[in-house]
Amino acid sequence: MANTITFKSTTIYSSIKSQPSYASRTTVSSQFSFLDFSTRLSHNNIKKYYSCTISISCKNLSETKTDPLAKMTVTAAPPCIKNGSLMVNGKVVLTGVPSNVAVYPVTDDSSSSLSAAFIGASSSTPNSRHVFSLGVIQQFKFMCLFRHKIWWMIPRFGSLGSDIPMETQMLLLEVREKSATCDDSSSGQSADNTFYVLLLPVLEGQFRATLQGSCADELQFCVESGDAYVQTTQVTEAVFINSGDNPFELIKDSITILERHKGTFTHIEHKKKPAHLDWFGWCTWDAFYKDVDPRGIKEGLESFLEGGCPPKFLIIDDGWQDTFNEFQKDGEPFIEGSQFASRLVDVKESSKFTGSDEDTSCNDLHYFVKFIKEKYGVKFVYVWHALIGYWGGLLPSSEKMKKYNPKITYPVQSPGNVGNLRDVAMDSLEKYGVGLIDPEKVYDFYNDLHSYLSRNGIDGVKVDVQNLIETLGGGYGGRVSLTRQYQEALEESVAGNFKENNLICCMSHNSDSIYSSRRSATARASEDFMPREPMFQTLHVAGVAFNSLLLGEIVVPDWDMFQSHHYTAEFHGAARALGGCPVYVSDKPDSHDFEILKKLVLPDGSILRAKYGGRPTRDCLFVDTVMDGKSLLKIWNLNKLSGIVGVLNCQGAGNWPLRDGPEFNDRSSSKSIVLSGRVSPHDIDFLEEVADQSWKGECAIYAFHMGSLFRLPKDGIFEVSLATLECEIFTISPIRVLNEALHFAPIGLIDMYNSGGATESLGFTPEPSGCIVRIEARGCGRFGAYSSKKPIYCTVDDKKQEFEYDLDNGLLILKLEGECKVKDLNICY
């Protein structure tokens, strides 16, 4: 039996005017309460979210025969080749496996590796590049991550081998028995006879592997060194394969196994995270592009300060360095592409930052950084540079660069790169060449650059254009060897010159870099936010969420900047609240939407960052939430005491690169698509991590935009309807049974997108006459909680505090004022 209630926001608004309580007009014959949606509605909210519809269904647990918290298990069995077929857990995954393909066990004693193995192959002819067939892949739903450009990954979805693109770096299969069904009353969770197979092409010695499909639906893997003189006839650990019943555990366990076995990279849990991640930031790129200068930076910081959202983290992006373009002559017409051939002249700043504007606060970089830190309270200043110094490398004729022995080298791209989308920057660098730092001198270069920056008050670096190195490995032992040499030098220099692990990696989505990342703890997870590209906004958000499945196990995914005054600002801002990522914008001075920013940023400039990289929910993993025309994207994460699910409509505003779809002109002519989807507490994997032993599976759920609170079992469901580029965020908090009469669940700062990020700890103390719930909460604003009883009184930092309590829905609200420090809340019953 299920009960369903549908709420339309326009109807609610008119009801509020004529009746005191919508809830009083609703009868629900269930042991679960469905709570009214009128709590924070205003005329502006109704106008903005006119299309939002939420309906709620929940199963009566007395009729549910299975334990909603019980976990399905799949018996671990290593893959094997039997009668020409690759078998995983007794299921045929590949047929017609060639005789030169072999499966090798993982030499690891841990229980998590019992279902894992490596796949290799051999050839009779040595070569620097091989393409091996693995056989015909069976028709399972798959999601893969592939590099559509040399710099960036995006997802692809399908069920045929021919759908798997070149440069695939992760392949996840959903394997179901024919009898497997999906319960219509669920949120899309798989039946018990479904499991997942993960294939990760990795690094083996000087070779790097990728996957691809063929027109005959074969699954192939390519191994290449990037150096004609580095050849092999055999690989034994090129493709890692593993299986399990939970896709998120499967990916994490697999990366952990590879970390131990390969020893070339480190899992994110074992890395030191840079401190800037927890502070609001500003990047100068979209505000000024390469025309950045001290005056503009100060104007921007002033305008943020006046609006009450001071950035504590600043990235001075491309444009601060001393560079020279020898191909663009003064007075001659601009040569498109030559800008990428500009080369670095000196490690010091350009004349723009040495007092050329007659500003006494900017005699040089040191004085400017000191000034903005003191006047505007900036905690961390980063600057941008490319992995090879600048886009075109170092200028060999520069006297100051000669010590690094730069030589003009011409990139050679892999067939996989040019087989997908060519990139204008690479086209230019192939034409003009790159001033490549001598690999033996690369640490000296980084150390000279970073020590100079550190002495002048710079706290860290954003290092861009990293994948370029893969095209320059000829004569240096190949792409993997050269990448690792540069990456190790970079990480060593950052560790030696900056107090924290203050490094942001960018344009680094090749497996050469991913599996050589020992210390780097944060990296850009998608192509740039492009404010002037209306067809890219939904792709950006969906791309980061799917890329985080892999990247989030190795780095903190950086979702890039966005602009708070952009027409998609609410959409991007909400996504970053879900992402467990840094939050920074690229606003032009005096062009801000502080209403949106204050849903992300506390008055002290800190943010409420979730625990992990935000990832698609399990039922979204194998559906195209950008182009199938019917699916909403759901992203989940955890805080210390609650979960969070964001629902975003990414349909109807753009197509994935290399995929045909409807044409769009601009946002004004694009037709908005209204879609519905199901949401459940069950969407949050590992929700039990943040519950206590009393948890029976019930949750308090707070809908941010609707301002509503309701209660559901873990396997209960509700429906959400959203138009293109709309979103809703749900804080889902496990209900703690403190005693027979008192059930409690903290929600957090209910005016912040990630409300639950404000709750630091929770405990309770039985008293002779009742109970005291103790909460540590960070920040300022309205703190909400679900309480089955009205408190007698509440205190904040031992001072009595007035509170609001809604008897109909159990929403308890206290207002936290003063400094944004951790406050002690006592709720007394």
N, C-alpha and C positions, 0 to 999 in steps of 0.2 A: 504494500500500500504506500502511496506517495501523496503528499499534499503539495499543491503548487499555488503560489500567489504571484501575480504579475503587477509590478508597479511601473507606471509611466510618470515621468517627472512632471509633465505639464498638468496631468490630472491631480497629482499630489498638491501642486501649488494652489490650484483653485479650491481644493478641498480644505486646505489650511485656512483659507480666508473665511470659510463658512462654518467650519466645525473645529472645535478645540483639539481634537486628536483623531488622526486617521486610524491609529491602532484600535481605538474604541469601537470602530465600525467594522472590524475584521474579526471573524471567528475562525479559529484554527483548531480542528479536532486532532491534535497530536500532542505527544509529551514534550515536543520541542517548541520553543517560542520563536515567532517570526516578528521582528521588531520594526517599528515604523521608520520610514525613510525621510521624515520631515525635519530631523534634527538640524541641519546646517543649511537648509535650502534657502536661497535668496532669489530675488528676481533675476539677478545676473547669472547665478548658477543655472537656473532653469533655462534661460535664453541660450547659454553656451552649450549646455548638454541636452538640448531639446530632443535628440534622437535616442538618448540612452534609455534602455528598457532592461530591467532586471527581474527575473522570475526565480523563485526559490522552490526547490523540491528537496525533501529528505526522506530517507527510508526509516520506518519505525524499527529501531534496533531489536525490539522484541520479536520481529518477524525475520531478522537476519540470522541465518544459521551459522555463518562463518565469522570468525573473529576478524574485525576490520583491521586489527594491528598485526595479524599473522603474516609472516613473510613466506613467499614461495621460494623454493630452492630448486636448483638444477644440479644434478649430479656432475661433479667435475670429471671430465675425461679429456685427455689430450687429443688434438686433431690427429688424424692418420689418413694415409692413402690406402684405399682398399678397392681392388678390382677396377683400378683406373679412376676412382672417385675420391675426392677429399671429403672425409666424414668429420663432422663436428657434433658431439653429443648424440651420435647415432643417426644424424641427419645428413643427407647428401647436400653439400654446398656447391661443389664443382664436379663436373663430369668431364671425361676425356682428358684427364690430367696427363701431360706428356711424361715419358719415362725419364727425362732429364731433370724433373722436379722432385724434390725430396723435402720431407718434414723432419726437423731436428728438435729434440726436446730442449726446454730451457733448463740450464744447469743452475737451478736455484732450489734451495731446500724449503722455501716458504710454502705454506699451504695455498696461498693465493695464486701460485704459478702452476698448480696441478692441471689446469685446463689450458695452459698456454704453450705455444711452440713457435719456432721460427720456420719460415719457408725459404728455401734456396733453390738454385738451379745451376746447371753447368752447360758450357759450350765447348766445342772442339777447337774453336778459334779464339785467340786472345784479342781483346778489344777494349777501348776505353768507354764504350757504351754498348750495352746489350738490352734487347727487349725480349723477355721470355713470356711465353704463354703459360697460364696456370690451368687452362681448361675452360669449359663453358660454365658460366655462373648461373645458378638456378634463379627462377623468378621470385625473389624475395623483395619486399620493400627495402629501399636503402636510402641513406642520407650520406653524402660524402662532402668533404671539404677539399676544394681544389684551388689552385692559383689561376685565376682568370687573367691576371696580369703578373708580371715578374715580381711585383711588390706585395700583392694582396691575395688573400683567400676569400672565397664566398662558398655558400652551400649549393648543392645540387641534389635533386630528389628524383627517384625513378624506381624501376624494377627490372630493367634489362641491362645486360652488360654493355650494350652499345650506348647507354645513357651515361656511362661513367667517363668523365672528361680526362684528357691528359693532365698531368701535374696534380693528380689526386693524392693528398697527403694523409687522409683518414677516410676509412670506409666503414660504416656501421650498418649491419643487416638486421632486419627483424625477421626471425624464423618462427613461423607458426605451423602447428599441425593443422590438417584440413578441418578438424573439428573445433579449432579455436574460434571463439566468438568474443565479441565485446559486449558486455552487459549494457543494455540501453539506459539503465538507471545509474551507470557509473559515469565518471568524467573522462572515459576513454582509456582506462587502465587495461593492460593486456590480460587475457585469461592465463590460467596457470600453466598451460602447455605452450607458452611463448618464451623464447629466449633470444639473446642478441649475440651476434658475432662481430667482433671488432678486428679490422686489419689495419695495421699501421706500417707503412713503408718507412724504414729507418736508415741509419747510417751504419755501414760496415767498413771499417778501416778508412780508406781514402775514397770510398764509393758512397753514393747517396741514391736511394731508391724512391720511385713514385709508382702509383697504380694508374691504369687506364683501361678502357674497354675497347673492343673491336667491333666492326660491323657484323661479325658473326657471333656476337654476344660472349666472346671470350673475355676473361679477366686476364690482363697482362701486367707484368711489372717491368719497369725500366730501371737499370742501374747505370750510373755514369760517374766518371771521375772529373770531367771538365779539363782534362789534360791528355793530349794524344799519346803521351809517353807513359801514362799511368794506366796499365791494362790488366785484365784478369780473364780467366776462363771459368771461374766458379765463385759463387757467393753462397754462404750457408746461413746467414743471419740478416737477410735483406728485408724480409717482411715478417712482422710480428703478428701472430694471430691468437686471439683469446675469446672466451665466451662466458656468459653469465646471465642471470635473470634480471639484474638491475643495470640499466645502461650507464648510469652515473657511477656506480661502484665499479663497473667493468672498466670504464675509461681510467678512473683513478688507480685501480689496482694494476692495470696494465702499465701506466706511466711509472708507477712505483717499482714494478718488476724491471722495467727497462732502465730506470735510474740505477738500480743495484747492479744489473748485469752489464750494462754498457759502460757506466762510470764516466760518461762524457758530459752529463748535465745533472741538474738538481731539481727536485720537486719543489713547488712553491712553499710547501710547509717547512722546508729546511732552509729557506732564504730569509735574509733580513729585509723587511719591507721599508721603503723610504717614508720618511715622516710627512712628506707633502700630501700623501694620499688622503689624509683626514682633514684637509683644509681647503677651503674654497679658493679657486685660482682664476687667473686671467692670462690668456695667451694673446700676443700681439698680432698674430698672423692675419686673420680676416679683418681685423680693425685697420691695419696699415699695409699689410703685405710687406714687400721689401722696403717700403718707405718709412719704416719704423725709425723714430728718433726720440731723444730724451723728452722733448717738449710734448709730443703726443702721448708718451707713457705717463707723464705727470698729469696731463689733462684727463686721461682715463682713470687713473687712481683717484683723482679728486672727485670725479663724478660718481664713482662707486661709493666713496666715503660719504658723500652728501646723501646718498640714498639709503644708507644704513647697511650696506653689504660690502664691507671692506675685503678685498682679496688679500689673503695671507701668503699666496703662492703665485709667483709671476714667471711666465716663460717669455723671454725676449727671443722671438723667433727669427727666422732668416732675415738678414738685412743689417745686422750689427757688425759683420766681419769685414775685413779689408780684402777685397777681391778685385780681379781684373779680367775683363773679357777681351781677349786679343783678336777676336773675330768680328767684333762690332766696332766699327770706326765712327768717331764723332762726326756728326753731320750727314752720315749716310743712312739710308732707309733701314729700319729695323729688320734683322734677319731672324725669322721665327725659328726657335730651337737653339739659337746661339747662347741664350741666357743659361742653358744647362751646361755649357762648356766653360763658364766662368771658373776661374781657379783662385785658390787662396794664396795671398801674398805674404801674410804675416799672421802669427798667432794672436796679435794684439787687435784691439777694436779699430774700426774705421774712424775717419775724421768726424763723422756725425756725433760721436760720443767723446770728443775731446775739446769741447767748449766752442765749437764753431758757431753756435747760436748765441754767443756772448752771455750764456747763462752761467753764473758763478757756481751753481749747484752741480755743474757738469764739466769740471776741468778735465776729467778723464773718467774711465769706467769705475774706478775705485770711489771717487767722490760721489758719483751719481748713485751707485748702489747704496752707499752709506746714507745718502740723503733720503732716498725713498724708503729705506727701512726705518729710519728715525721718524720721518714725517708721517708716513702712511701706515706704519705698523706691519710692513711686509716681512714675513718670517723667512721665506725661501725664494731666492731668485735663481732661476735656471736660464741658460742660454742654449741656443740651437747650434749644432754643427753636424756635418755629414761624417759618415764613418771614415771616408778618405779625405776629410778636411772640408771640402766643399763639393758641389755637384761634379765639377770637372777635376777634382783632386787638387794637387798643389801646382803652383806655377814654377816649372823647372828653372826659369831664368831669374827668379827672385833670389837675391843673395841670402835672405833670411830663411829660405826654404831649402837651399842646397845641402844643408847638413843632413837632410832626410833622404837624399839621393833619389828624388822623384824622376820617373821616366814615363814618357808618353806611351800608353798602352791602349790597345783598341779592344773593346769588349767583344766577346764571342758568346752569343746566347745559345742556350740549349734548344733543340727542336721542340721541346715541351713549351718553352716560353713563346716562341713565334707561332706555335700551333694553336694557341688560344688568342689572346688580344695583344697586339704590339702596343708599346708605350712610347709616347712622343719623346720623353726624356731619353729613353734608351736609343731611339732612332738617332737623336742628336749626338749622344756620346759615342755611338758606333762611327759616326761621321767625323767628329772632332777629336776623339780620343780622351783619355783620362790621365792626369798627372799622378800616377800611382806611387805611393810611398813605398820605399824599399821595405819589404817585410821584416828585415833585420833591424830597421830603424823605427818601426811603427810604435813600439812602446816609448821610445824617446820623444816622438812627436806628441803622443797623447800626454805624457808626463809634463812636457814643456807647456803645452796648451792648458792643461788642467791645473797645474801648479800656478801658472800666471792668473788664471781665472779665480782660483781659490784665494790667492793673495789679495785680490781685488774685491772680495766679498761675495763672489758667486758661490752658490751652494750646491749646484749640480748641473747636469747637462741632459738635453734631449738629443739623441744621436740618430740621425736620419739616413736614408738612402743606403741601408745596410745590405740589401740583397745584391747590390751592384758587384760586390766582391765575387759572387759565384761566377760571373762572366769573365773574370780576370785571372783564373787559376792556371791557365796554360803556362808551362815553364816554371810553376811554383809548387808542383806536387798536386795540383788539382783544386777544385772548388772547396771541398771539405777541409783540406789542409790549410788553405789560405784563409778561409772563414774563421777557423778555430784559432789561427795565429793572431788575427786581428781582434777577435772577440776576447781572447784571453788577455791581450795587451790592454784593451779598453777597460775590462773589468778590474784588472790589477791597478791601472792608473786611477780609476774612480775610487777604488778602495783606499788608495794611498793619499789622495788629495782632497777628498770630501769627507766630512764627519760621518755622514750616513751613506747608505747604499743609494745615493741620489743619481739614478740613471733611468731615463725613459728610452727604451728602444723603439725604433719606428722604421716602417718599410722593411720589416724583417720576417716576413711570413714564409720563409723557406725552411725546409727541415734541416738544412745545413746549420742555420742559426738556432732553431728551436732545440735541437738535440746537442748543441754546444753551449747552452746557457747554464753556466755554473753559478753565477752570482746575480745576474740581471733579474730583477724582481718585478718589473712592470714593463709592459710593452703595448703599443697601440694595437687594437684588436680589429680594426677595419680601415678601409680607405677613408680619406678625409671627409669630415663634415663639409659640405659644399653649399653655402647659403644661396648661391645663385643657380642651383640645379634642382628645380622642383621635382624632377622624376627620380631623385636619388635619396630623398628623405626617409622613406620607409625601408629602402634597401640597406641604408646605413644601420638602422636599429636592428633589423632582422639579421643582417650579416654579423654584427658584433655578438648577438646572442648565440648564434650557432657556432661561430668561431671560438667562443669561450668554452665550448665543450672540450676542446683540445688545449687551447692556449691557457685556459684557466687553471690547468693542473701544473703549469710550469711558471707562469707569471700572473700578476694581477692584471687583468685585461683593462686597458685604457680605452674608453669609449670616444675619445677625442673631445674637443671643444664643441660648443654650439653657441647660438646667439639668443639671448633672452628676449630680444625684441622681434625675433623672426616669427613668421606666422605658424611655424611648427614648434615653437619653443615649449609649449606645454607637453607635447608629444615627446620631444627629446629630453626635457627635464625629468619627466616621469620615468623614462627609460633609464636614465643615469641613476636615479634613486634605487632602481632595481638591480643595478649592475655590480654593486660592491666595488665601485671604481672611483677614481678621483672625479671631482666635479669642477670643471672650469669652462669659462665662456670666452668668446672672442669678440665681445661687443665693441662697437665704436664708442668713443667718449660721448656721454650724454645720450646714449641710445640703449636704454635698459628697461626691462619690465621687472620692477622690484617685487611686484606681487608674486610672480613666478619664482624669482630668486629666493624669496623668503620662505618658500616651501621646501627649499633645498639647503639653505644656509642659515645657521644660527647667528644671533647678533655678534658673537665673538669671532665669527669667520670660520668656525668649524662646521663639519657636515656630519650627517648621520649615515655612516657607510655600513652596508650589510657585510656579512662574513665572507661570502664566496663570490666568484664570478657568476653573474646572473645568466641562467641557461634556460632554454625552452623546456616546458613541462614535457613529461613523457609522451603524452598523446599528441604533441606537436612535432615530435622528432622526425616523422616521416611524411609530413604534409607540407606543401609549399604555401606558407602563410603570406607570401607576397603575390603569387600569380595564379593560385587555383580558383580564386573567385568566391571561396566559401569558408575559408578557415581563418579564425582569429589567431594571433600570436599570443601565447601565454609564457611569461618569464617568471621563474621562481627563485627565491633566495631565502636565507635564514638570517635572523638577528640572534642576540643572546637568549631571548626568551620567547620569540615568536617567529612566524614565517611571514613571507610576503609574496603575493602573486599579482603581477600586473597583466592586464589584458589590453592588447593594442590591435587596432585594425590597420594592417599594413597593405590591404588590398586596394587596387584601383588607382595607384599613384606612381607606377613605375614597373619596369620589367628587369629581371636579372640580366646582366650581360651574357651574351651568347645564347639567349633564349628568345624565341619569337613570342610575341604577345600583342595585345591591343596597343595602338598608338595613342600617346598622350601629347597634348600641346603645352599646356601650362595648367597651373592649379585652378584658374578660373573656369577653364573649359572642361577639366576632368570631372566626370560624374562621380559623386560620392556614392559609395556602396555601403549599405547598412547590413551588417551581418550579426548573427547570434552564435553564441558558443557557450559551452558548459564549463563551469568552474567548481572545484571541490577542494576541501582541505587536503584530500588525497593527492592533489597535484604537487604538493610540497614533499619531495622525498626527504627522508631523515627528520621529519617533524618531531619524532620521538626524542631526537637529540636535545630539544629545548623544552621538553615536558618533564614532569616529575613522576615519581612512582605512583601517585594517585590518579594519573591520567586514565580516563576510561574511553578516550577517543572523541570526546565532545570539544568543540572549539567555539570561541567568540570571534566573530568576523566583523571587521569595520570597513565599510566602503568609503574611501576618501572623498570622492567628488560628491557622492550622494549624502555624505555625512550620516550614515545609518549604521546601526549595530544589530546583528542577529546571531543566532546560535544554531549550530549544526553538528551532527556527528561527523567523524572523519570521512565516511563514505557518502555523506549527504552531498547534494548538488544544487547549484543555482545557475540560472541562465543570465547572460549579459548580452545586450545588443548595442553595437557601437557603429558609428559611421566612419568612413575613411579618415585616418589621422586623429581619431579620438582614442581615448584610453581611460581605464579605470584601474585603481590600485586597491587591493584588499589586504589588510593586515589580518593574519589568521593566528590566533593565540590559543594554545591548549588551555582548557579550563582545569584549574586545580581544585580538587575537592578537599577543602580545608576541614570541614566537618559535615555532618548530615545536612545542616541548614545553610551552609555557606560555601558557595562556589565562586571562584574568582579567576580573572584573567587580565593581565595588564595589556593595554593597547599601545600606549605611548603618547607622544605629542601629536595630537590628532589633526593639527593644521600643517604638518609636515608630510611630504609624500611618503617617506619611509618612517612612519610613526613609531614603529617598534624599535628603531635604532636608538631611541632615547632611553630605553629601559636597561639598566646595568645589572640589577640583581633583584631578587624577590625572596622573601622569607616570611614566616608567620610564627607568632608566639601565642600558644594557648594561655588564656587568663581564666581565673576562677569564674568570672562573670561573662566571659566572651572570648574574643580573639583580637590580636593586633596583627595586621598585615604590614610588613615593612618592605619598602621599595627604595632602591637607589635609582634616581632618574637624572639624566643630563639634559641641560638646556632650559629654555624659557618658553612659556606659552601654555596652552590648555593641555593638561595631561589627562587622558581618558583611561578607563578600565571598565571591564564588565564585572558587576557584583550582583549576586542573587539577593542580597539584603542591603538595605540602606544603612550606612554607618551611623554610629552615634556621634562621632566627631573625627576630624582629620587634622594632622599637624604637618607642617613643612619646616624642616630644620628646627623642630621642637616648639614651633609657634603655631597656635591654632589657626586653621585656614578654612574659610568658607568653601562650601562645595555645592555642586549641583548633582541631583540624582533623579533619574527618570524611572519611575516605578514600572512603566510599561515595558521598557527594554533593558533595564539594568545598567544603563550608561551612567557611570560616575565620572565627574569632571572636577579637577582641581586646577586652579591657575597658578603656574609657577612664575614668579617674578624675580627681578634682581639679576645677579650675574649668572652667566651660563656655566656654572660649575655643577658638579654632581650634588644633588640635593637629597636629603633623607625624608621620605614620606612615610608617615604612620597613619594607617586607616584603622580606626578602632570600632569594634562591634560589641 
